[in-house]
Amino acid sequence: MAKWTPQHEAPEPLEGPVVATITGGTILWFVLFLVQLPFYGWFDDHGHLWWLWTCLAGGGLGLIGIWYVRKRDAAIKRSEAVR
């Protein structure tokens, strides 16, 4: 079996409003959690309680993501300022 090697250059990574995108997604996860919270009993009765905790976990991981992309964005700006 031959090793696969790329035949062309990889494209440059897309840069956009990363902090805003991650923040928006995190807010969305927390909103979904809060919207489902009043239906806790229904989710528990039907075995769908994991939906609620998935939204909370998504919001929590989103907070870590916001911290990470803000640090990354600051590092990129510092690097560009040095150049």
C-alpha positions in Angstrom: 0.0 0.0 0.0 1.5 3.3 -1.1 1.7 6.3 1.2 -0.7 9.1 0.2 1.0 12.4 -0.5 -0.8 15.6 -1.4 -0.5 16.8 -5.0 -1.0 20.4 -4.2 -0.4 23.1 -1.6 -2.8 23.3 1.3 -4.9 26.4 1.3 -4.3 29.2 3.9 -6.5 28.9 6.9 -9.5 31.1 6.9 -9.5 33.9 9.5 -12.6 35.6 10.5 -14.4 37.0 13.5 -13.4 33.9 15.6 -14.0 35.5 19.0 -17.5 36.7 18.0 -18.3 33.3 16.5 -17.3 31.3 19.6 -19.1 33.8 21.8 -22.3 33.6 19.8 -22.2 29.8 19.9 -21.6 29.8 23.6 -24.6 32.1 24.2 -26.7 29.9 22.0 -25.8 26.8 24.1 -26.7 28.6 27.3 -30.0 29.9 25.8 -30.9 26.4 24.7 -30.2 25.2 28.3 -32.4 27.9 29.8 -35.2 27.2 27.4 -35.2 23.5 28.2 -34.8 23.9 32.0 -38.6 24.4 32.6 -39.2 21.0 30.9 -36.8 19.2 33.2 -39.6 16.8 34.4 -40.7 15.9 30.9 -37.1 15.2 29.8 -36.5 13.1 32.9 -39.8 11.1 32.3 -38.9 10.4 28.7 -35.2 9.6 29.1 -34.0 12.7 27.3 -32.4 14.4 30.3 -29.1 14.2 28.5 -30.3 17.0 26.1 -30.4 19.4 29.0 -26.9 18.5 30.2 -25.5 18.5 26.6 -26.5 22.2 26.3 -24.9 23.0 29.7 -21.7 21.2 28.7 -21.7 23.0 25.4 -22.0 26.4 27.2 -19.2 25.4 29.6 -16.9 24.3 26.9 -17.7 27.4 25.0 -16.5 29.5 27.9 -13.2 27.7 27.7 -13.2 28.3 23.9 -13.8 32.0 24.4 -10.8 32.2 26.8 -8.7 30.2 24.3 -9.6 32.3 21.1 -9.1 35.6 23.0 -5.6 34.5 24.0 -4.9 33.3 20.5 -6.2 36.6 19.0 -4.0 38.6 21.3 -1.0 36.5 20.5 -1.6 37.0 16.7 -1.9 40.8 17.2 1.3 40.9 19.3 3.1 39.0 16.6 1.9 41.3 13.9 2.9 44.3 16.0 6.4 43.0 16.3 6.7 42.7 12.5 
